[in-house]
Amino acid sequence: MASAKKSKTVGILSSEMKTEENSKVILTITVTPERLREGLAFAYNRSKQYFNIPGFRKGKAPRKMIEQMYGREVFYEDAFNYILPDIYEEALDKYEIEPVYKPEIDMGDIDEKTGVTFIATVFVRPEVEIDEYYGLTYHKGDAEATEEDIQQALRAEQEKNSRQISVSRPAETGDVVTINFKGFMDGSDEPFEGGSGEDHELTLGSGQFIPGFEEQVVGHVPGDDFNVTVTFPENYHHADYSGKDAVFEVEVLDVKANELPEINDEFAEDVSEFDTLAEFRQDLASRIKESKEVNLENEKRDMIMKQLIALAKLEVPEAMYLGRVEDMFNEFARGIEMRGMDMENYMRFTQTSEATLKMAWRKQAEDDINGTLALSAVAKKEAFEVTEEEFKKLACEVMGKEEGDEQILTIIQDMHPSRRKELERSILCQKALDFVMEKATAVDALADEPVNLKEEV
């Protein structure tokens, strides 16, 4: 719906709200004749230049003349789109409705004397019931760095700081060989197109060449001249070569292998801020522990959320999932645009589509919505509240403001009620998650059913 500038004309003549099922609201709204006429005038002024009426210069024909020639309904759609956004928002505010997706709109008969009635089907957040969320379980886990963890981290640093050196030994998988090669097919004395190369560097085992080629180079030393026999795959991209045998004359010019630095004090000094290997190992152990603690905390949260969602009695309208997927797509598009590319070019470059992206995000959208609803239900049951200080702190974080910034008070005061509810819900959900995680129980292996320890608390 196109946004419209707020009008001083009274918009709603009458309205009523009817709740259907758990999460659907039907709004019946009658717009005043004055507001309808305002919308028709806007529609006429916006599009009159597009009509050709005999006897009038383009854009100068009276509205009645245009309506006589094209029908009275010619301006209805634009008029309706002009007045609807503000009218709809006014009705939402009146009945304190928080929609989760765009409404379904049905327009009734339009009459400039009586106005127009439209019916809006609005999907709202469902009421969720939840119980027995004390004592949910999660894996204990151990965050301490093992000797194997430290050795693995040292090997990674060793690989990162390796250098390639020429060797005289036979080539091995993983080495980089420099070769000259010529390929012949069908007994021809002339190399086939694309089958020759000089001073070509090839990492053995990379799969860069035809299957079987690299394996036959393994074991050779610089200076070797030999033949490699291969068969092109049946599905080879060059159809003329598919399934055919070929012989390559190969000359090995050089073999390079990775030389790993020795792990000692000198190594530690080169790759870190520490003077000794012992200090470097201690730092690695500390960082490994921190990383494990983060991973364990994330695993704990994921396990608990999975159980919590299973406990919640959810009847989520499809529109709520669609709305979340739409938000995810818009957030992704903004990120793409911030990197200097528009979504159309991105999708063309990655050979994807809006539908494909939304389908890929659907499961995550369901988890997000179900998790938020379950946490909101816990917050409601535990009677959690949001203090003004908590709200102010989050608002500052979201707005990128310092807590002492005087502007934040004005921003909070002018904040739309729906935005405020969104931020308050975020705080309540975090409180609920902290609460449930605090009440959770660590176990060696997850039980089939969550344990309810509420009676013992």
C-alpha positions as CSV (number, residue, x, y, z in Angstrom):
1,M,0.0,0.0,0.0
2,A,1.3,3.4,-0.9
3,S,1.8,5.7,2.0
4,A,-0.1,8.9,2.0
5,K,0.3,12.2,3.8
6,K,-1.8,12.6,6.9
7,S,-5.1,14.4,6.2
8,K,-7.0,16.6,8.6
9,T,-10.2,15.1,7.2
10,V,-12.0,12.7,9.6
11,G,-11.4,9.3,8.1
12,I,-13.5,6.6,9.8
13,L,-17.2,6.9,9.9
14,S,-17.7,3.6,11.7
15,S,-15.8,0.4,12.4
16,E,-16.0,-2.9,14.2
17,M,-13.7,-5.7,15.1
18,K,-14.4,-9.4,15.1
19,T,-12.0,-12.1,16.3
20,E,-11.9,-15.4,14.4
21,E,-9.9,-18.4,15.6
22,N,-6.8,-17.7,17.6
23,S,-4.9,-15.2,15.5
24,K,-7.3,-13.7,12.9
25,V,-9.1,-10.4,13.3
26,I,-11.7,-9.0,10.9
27,L,-11.9,-5.3,10.7
28,T,-15.0,-3.7,9.0
29,I,-14.3,0.0,8.4
30,T,-16.5,2.6,6.7
31,V,-14.7,5.6,5.4
32,T,-16.4,9.0,5.5
33,P,-17.8,10.5,2.3
34,E,-15.5,13.5,2.9
35,R,-12.4,11.3,3.1
36,L,-13.5,9.4,0.0
37,R,-14.0,12.6,-2.0
38,E,-10.5,13.7,-0.9
39,G,-9.1,10.5,-2.2
40,L,-10.9,10.9,-5.5
41,A,-9.7,14.4,-5.9
42,F,-6.1,13.2,-5.3
43,A,-6.5,10.4,-7.9
44,Y,-7.9,12.9,-10.4
45,N,-5.1,15.4,-10.0
46,R,-2.5,12.6,-10.1
47,S,-3.6,11.0,-13.4
48,K,-5.6,13.7,-15.3
49,Q,-2.7,14.4,-17.6
50,Y,-2.9,10.8,-19.0
51,F,-6.4,11.2,-20.4
52,N,-7.2,12.5,-23.9
53,I,-10.7,14.1,-24.0
54,P,-11.9,15.8,-27.3
55,G,-12.2,19.5,-26.9
56,F,-9.8,19.8,-24.0
57,R,-6.0,20.1,-23.8
58,K,-4.3,17.2,-22.3
59,G,-4.5,17.4,-18.5
60,K,-7.2,20.0,-18.5
61,A,-10.4,17.9,-18.9
62,P,-12.8,18.2,-15.9
63,R,-13.1,15.1,-13.7
64,K,-16.8,14.6,-14.6
65,M,-15.9,14.5,-18.4
66,I,-13.3,11.9,-17.8
67,E,-15.7,9.8,-15.6
68,Q,-18.4,10.1,-18.3
69,M,-16.0,8.7,-21.0
70,Y,-14.1,6.1,-19.0
71,G,-16.6,5.3,-16.2
72,R,-16.9,6.6,-12.6
73,E,-14.7,3.8,-11.3
74,V,-11.7,5.0,-13.3
75,F,-10.3,6.8,-10.2
76,Y,-11.4,4.3,-7.6
77,E,-8.3,2.3,-7.2
78,D,-5.9,5.2,-6.9
79,A,-8.4,6.9,-4.5
80,F,-8.6,3.8,-2.3
81,N,-4.8,3.3,-2.3
82,Y,-4.5,6.9,-1.2
83,I,-6.9,6.8,1.8
84,L,-6.4,3.2,2.9
85,P,-2.9,3.4,4.7
86,D,-3.9,6.1,7.2
87,I,-7.4,4.6,7.7
88,Y,-6.0,1.2,8.3
89,E,-3.4,2.5,10.8
90,E,-6.1,4.5,12.6
91,A,-8.2,1.3,13.0
92,L,-5.1,-0.6,14.3
93,D,-4.5,2.0,16.9
94,K,-8.1,2.2,17.9
95,Y,-8.3,-1.6,18.6
96,E,-4.7,-1.9,19.7
97,I,-4.0,-4.5,17.0
98,E,-0.4,-5.6,16.2
99,P,-0.5,-7.2,12.8
100,V,2.2,-9.8,11.9
101,Y,1.8,-9.5,8.1
102,K,0.2,-7.3,5.5
103,P,-3.7,-7.5,5.6
104,E,-6.0,-9.1,3.1
105,I,-8.3,-6.2,1.9
106,D,-11.8,-6.5,0.3
107,M,-13.3,-3.3,-0.9
108,G,-17.1,-2.8,-0.9
109,D,-19.2,-0.4,-3.0
110,I,-18.1,3.1,-3.4
111,D,-20.6,6.0,-3.1
112,E,-19.5,9.6,-2.7
113,K,-22.6,10.3,-0.6
114,T,-22.2,7.4,1.9
115,G,-18.5,6.6,1.7
116,V,-16.9,3.2,1.2
117,T,-16.7,0.2,3.4
118,F,-13.7,-2.2,3.3
119,I,-13.0,-5.4,5.2
120,A,-9.5,-6.1,6.4
121,T,-8.4,-9.6,7.4
122,V,-5.6,-9.1,9.9
123,F,-3.4,-11.8,11.3
124,V,-2.1,-11.2,14.8
125,R,0.2,-12.9,17.3
126,P,-1.4,-16.1,18.6
127,E,-1.9,-16.8,22.3
128,V,0.5,-19.5,23.3
129,E,0.3,-21.9,26.3
130,I,3.4,-23.4,27.8
131,D,4.2,-25.3,31.0
132,E,6.8,-27.7,32.5
133,Y,9.8,-25.6,31.3
134,Y,11.7,-26.0,34.6
135,G,14.6,-28.4,34.4
136,L,15.1,-28.6,30.7
137,T,18.3,-30.6,29.9
138,Y,21.5,-30.0,28.0
139,H,24.9,-31.7,27.5
140,K,27.4,-30.9,30.2
141,G,30.4,-30.6,27.9
142,D,34.0,-29.8,28.9
143,A,35.6,-26.5,27.9
144,E,39.1,-27.3,29.0
145,A,41.7,-27.4,26.2
146,T,43.2,-30.9,25.7
147,E,46.7,-31.6,24.6
148,E,45.3,-32.7,21.3
149,D,43.5,-29.3,20.9
150,I,46.7,-27.5,21.6
151,Q,48.7,-29.7,19.2
152,Q,46.1,-29.2,16.5
153,A,46.3,-25.4,16.9
154,L,50.1,-25.5,16.8
155,R,49.9,-27.6,13.6
156,A,47.5,-25.0,12.1
157,E,50.0,-22.2,12.8
158,Q,52.8,-24.4,11.5
159,E,50.9,-24.9,8.2
160,K,50.1,-21.2,8.0
161,N,53.8,-20.3,8.3
162,S,55.1,-23.0,6.0
163,R,57.1,-22.2,2.8
164,Q,57.6,-24.1,-0.4
165,I,61.0,-25.4,-1.3
166,S,62.3,-27.4,-4.2
167,V,63.1,-31.0,-3.4
168,S,65.0,-33.8,-5.3
169,R,62.9,-36.7,-3.9
170,P,60.0,-38.3,-5.9
171,A,56.9,-36.2,-6.0
172,E,54.1,-36.9,-3.5
173,T,50.5,-36.0,-3.3
174,G,50.2,-32.5,-2.0
175,D,53.5,-31.4,-3.7
176,V,53.5,-28.7,-6.4
177,V,55.1,-29.9,-9.6
178,T,56.2,-27.7,-12.6
179,I,55.7,-29.6,-15.8
180,N,55.7,-29.3,-19.6
181,F,53.1,-31.5,-21.3
182,K,51.7,-32.4,-24.7
183,G,48.6,-34.4,-25.3
184,F,47.9,-36.6,-28.3
185,M,44.7,-38.4,-29.4
186,D,43.7,-41.0,-32.0
187,G,47.4,-41.7,-33.0
188,S,47.9,-38.1,-34.3
189,D,51.4,-36.5,-34.3
190,E,49.9,-33.1,-33.5
191,P,48.8,-32.2,-29.9
192,F,45.1,-31.8,-29.6
193,E,43.7,-28.3,-28.9
194,G,44.1,-27.3,-25.3
195,G,46.3,-30.3,-24.5
196,S,49.7,-28.6,-24.2
197,G,51.3,-26.5,-21.6
198,E,54.7,-25.2,-20.5
199,D,56.0,-24.3,-17.0
200,H,52.6,-25.3,-15.7
201,E,52.3,-25.5,-11.9
202,L,50.1,-28.4,-10.7
203,T,49.3,-29.3,-7.1
204,L,49.1,-33.1,-7.1
205,G,45.9,-34.4,-5.7
206,S,44.0,-31.2,-6.5
207,G,41.9,-32.8,-9.3
208,Q,42.8,-30.0,-11.7
209,F,43.6,-32.4,-14.5
210,I,41.8,-35.3,-16.1
211,P,41.2,-38.2,-13.7
212,G,44.3,-40.5,-13.5
213,F,46.8,-37.8,-14.7
214,E,48.0,-36.5,-11.4
215,E,48.3,-40.0,-9.9
216,Q,50.8,-41.0,-12.7
217,V,53.0,-38.0,-12.0
218,V,53.4,-39.0,-8.3
219,G,56.7,-40.8,-7.9
220,H,58.7,-38.9,-10.5
221,V,61.6,-36.6,-9.9
222,P,62.8,-33.4,-11.6
223,G,64.2,-34.3,-15.1
224,D,62.0,-37.3,-15.7
225,D,60.4,-37.6,-19.1
226,F,57.5,-40.1,-19.3
227,N,54.0,-40.8,-20.8
228,V,50.7,-40.5,-19.0
229,T,47.7,-42.4,-20.5
230,V,44.2,-41.3,-19.5
231,T,40.6,-41.6,-20.7
232,F,38.4,-38.5,-20.9
233,P,35.2,-38.8,-18.8
234,E,32.0,-39.6,-20.7
235,N,30.5,-36.3,-19.5
236,Y,33.5,-34.2,-20.4
237,H,32.7,-30.5,-21.2
238,H,34.4,-30.8,-24.6
239,A,32.0,-33.3,-26.3
240,D,34.5,-34.3,-29.0
241,Y,36.9,-35.6,-26.3
242,S,34.3,-37.5,-24.2
243,G,35.2,-41.1,-23.6
244,K,38.4,-40.9,-25.7
245,D,41.9,-42.2,-24.8
246,A,44.8,-39.7,-24.8
247,V,48.5,-39.9,-24.2
248,F,50.5,-37.0,-22.7
249,E,54.2,-36.6,-23.0
250,V,55.2,-35.1,-19.6
251,E,58.5,-33.5,-18.4
252,V,59.0,-32.8,-14.7
253,L,60.9,-29.5,-14.3
254,D,60.6,-29.0,-10.5
255,V,59.0,-30.5,-7.4
256,K,58.2,-28.2,-4.5
257,A,57.1,-29.3,-1.1
258,N,55.9,-27.4,2.0
259,E,58.6,-27.0,4.6
260,L,57.2,-26.7,8.0
261,P,59.0,-24.6,10.6
262,E,60.1,-26.4,13.8
263,I,57.8,-25.8,16.8
264,N,60.1,-24.2,19.4
265,D,60.7,-20.9,21.2
266,E,61.8,-19.2,17.9
267,F,58.6,-20.3,16.2
268,A,56.5,-18.9,19.0
269,E,58.3,-15.6,18.9
270,D,57.8,-15.4,15.1
271,V,54.1,-16.2,15.0
272,S,52.9,-14.6,18.3
273,E,53.6,-11.9,20.8
274,F,55.2,-14.4,23.2
275,D,58.9,-15.2,23.6
276,T,58.6,-18.8,24.6
277,L,56.7,-21.8,23.3
278,A,55.4,-22.4,26.8
279,E,53.8,-19.0,26.9
280,F,52.3,-19.4,23.5
281,R,50.8,-22.8,24.4
282,Q,49.3,-21.3,27.5
283,D,47.7,-18.5,25.4
284,L,46.4,-21.1,22.8
285,A,44.9,-23.1,25.7
286,S,43.1,-20.0,27.0
287,R,41.7,-19.1,23.6
288,I,40.6,-22.6,22.9
289,K,38.8,-22.7,26.3
290,E,37.0,-19.4,25.5
291,S,35.9,-20.7,22.1
292,K,34.7,-24.0,23.6
293,E,32.8,-22.1,26.3
294,V,31.0,-20.0,23.6
295,N,30.2,-23.1,21.6
296,L,28.9,-25.0,24.6
297,E,26.7,-22.0,25.5
298,N,25.3,-21.9,22.0
299,E,24.7,-25.6,22.1
300,K,23.0,-25.2,25.4
301,R,20.7,-22.5,24.1
302,D,19.9,-24.4,21.0
303,M,19.0,-27.6,22.9
304,I,16.9,-25.7,25.4
305,M,15.1,-23.7,22.7
306,K,14.3,-26.9,20.8
307,Q,12.7,-28.5,23.9
308,L,10.9,-25.2,24.8
309,I,9.3,-25.0,21.4
310,A,8.2,-28.6,21.7
311,L,6.5,-27.8,25.0
312,A,4.6,-24.8,23.6
313,K,1.1,-25.2,22.3
314,L,1.5,-23.3,19.0
315,E,-1.1,-22.5,16.4
316,V,0.9,-20.1,14.2
317,P,-0.8,-18.4,11.2
318,E,1.0,-19.0,7.9
319,A,1.1,-15.2,7.5
320,M,3.4,-14.9,10.5
321,Y,6.0,-17.2,8.9
322,L,5.6,-15.4,5.6
323,G,6.1,-12.1,7.3
324,R,9.4,-13.3,8.9
325,V,10.7,-14.6,5.6
326,E,9.9,-11.3,4.0
327,D,11.8,-9.5,6.8
328,M,14.8,-11.8,6.3
329,F,14.8,-11.1,2.5
330,N,14.6,-7.3,3.1
331,E,17.4,-7.5,5.7
332,F,19.5,-9.5,3.3
333,A,18.8,-7.1,0.4
334,R,19.8,-4.1,2.6
335,G,23.1,-5.9,3.4
336,I,23.7,-6.5,-0.3
337,E,23.0,-2.9,-1.2
338,M,25.4,-1.7,1.6
339,R,28.1,-3.6,-0.2
340,G,27.4,-1.8,-3.4
341,M,25.3,-4.3,-5.3
342,D,21.5,-4.5,-5.9
343,M,19.5,-7.7,-5.4
344,E,18.7,-8.1,-9.1
345,N,22.4,-8.2,-10.0
346,Y,23.2,-10.4,-7.0
347,M,20.5,-13.0,-8.0
348,R,21.6,-13.0,-11.6
349,F,25.3,-13.4,-10.6
350,T,24.5,-16.3,-8.1
351,Q,21.9,-17.8,-10.4
352,T,19.3,-17.8,-7.7
353,S,15.9,-16.1,-7.2
354,E,13.8,-14.5,-4.5
355,A,11.6,-17.6,-4.2
356,T,14.7,-19.8,-3.9
357,L,16.2,-17.6,-1.2
358,K,12.9,-17.5,0.8
359,M,12.5,-21.2,0.5
360,A,16.0,-21.7,2.0
361,W,15.2,-19.4,4.9
362,R,11.8,-20.9,5.7
363,K,13.0,-23.3,8.4
364,Q,15.0,-20.6,10.1
365,A,11.9,-18.3,10.0
366,E,9.8,-21.0,11.6
367,D,12.4,-21.5,14.4
368,D,12.6,-17.7,15.0
369,I,8.9,-17.3,15.2
370,N,8.2,-20.4,17.3
371,G,11.1,-19.6,19.6
372,T,9.9,-16.0,20.1
373,L,6.3,-17.1,20.8
374,A,7.5,-19.8,23.3
375,L,9.7,-17.3,25.2
376,S,7.0,-14.7,25.2
377,A,4.7,-17.2,26.8
378,V,7.3,-18.0,29.5
379,A,7.7,-14.2,30.1
380,K,4.0,-13.8,30.5
381,K,3.6,-16.8,32.8
382,E,6.5,-15.6,35.0
383,A,5.1,-12.1,35.0
384,F,8.3,-10.5,33.8
385,E,8.3,-6.8,33.2
386,V,10.4,-4.2,31.4
387,T,11.8,-1.3,33.4
388,E,12.3,2.1,31.9
389,E,16.0,1.8,32.4
390,E,16.1,-1.6,30.6
391,F,14.1,-0.1,27.7
392,K,16.3,3.0,27.5
393,K,19.5,0.8,27.5
394,L,18.2,-1.3,24.6
395,A,16.9,1.7,22.7
396,C,20.4,3.3,22.9
397,E,22.0,0.1,21.6
398,V,19.6,-0.1,18.7
399,M,19.9,3.6,17.8
400,G,23.6,3.6,18.2
401,K,23.4,6.2,21.0
402,E,25.3,6.7,24.2
403,E,23.1,6.2,27.3
404,G,23.8,9.7,28.4
405,D,22.7,11.1,25.0
406,E,19.8,13.6,25.5
407,Q,18.4,12.8,22.1
408,I,17.4,9.3,23.2
409,L,14.6,10.6,25.4
410,T,13.1,12.4,22.5
411,I,13.5,9.4,20.3
412,I,11.8,7.2,22.9
413,Q,9.0,9.7,23.4
414,D,8.3,9.9,19.6
415,M,8.7,6.1,19.0
416,H,5.7,4.4,17.4
417,P,3.8,2.1,19.8
418,S,4.4,-1.0,17.6
419,R,8.2,-0.3,17.6
420,R,8.2,0.1,21.4
421,K,6.3,-3.2,21.7
422,E,8.9,-4.9,19.5
423,L,11.8,-3.7,21.7
424,E,10.0,-4.6,24.9
425,R,9.3,-8.1,23.6
426,S,13.0,-8.5,22.8
427,I,13.8,-7.7,26.4
428,L,11.2,-10.0,27.8
429,C,12.3,-12.8,25.5
430,Q,15.9,-12.4,26.7
431,K,14.8,-12.5,30.3
432,A,12.7,-15.6,29.6
433,L,15.7,-17.3,27.9
434,D,18.0,-16.4,30.8
435,F,15.5,-17.7,33.2
436,V,14.9,-21.0,31.5
437,M,18.6,-21.6,30.9
438,E,19.3,-20.9,34.6
439,K,16.7,-23.5,35.6
440,A,18.1,-26.1,33.1
441,T,19.9,-29.2,34.2
442,A,23.2,-30.5,32.8
443,V,23.2,-34.2,31.9
444,D,25.7,-36.6,30.3
445,A,23.1,-37.5,27.7
446,L,19.8,-35.9,26.9
447,A,16.7,-37.6,28.3
448,D,13.8,-38.4,26.1
449,E,11.5,-36.1,28.0
450,P,12.4,-32.8,29.8
451,V,12.6,-33.1,33.5
452,N,10.2,-30.8,35.5
453,L,11.9,-29.6,38.7
454,K,9.4,-26.9,39.5
455,E,8.3,-28.5,42.7
456,E,11.9,-28.5,44.0
457,V,12.5,-24.9,43.2
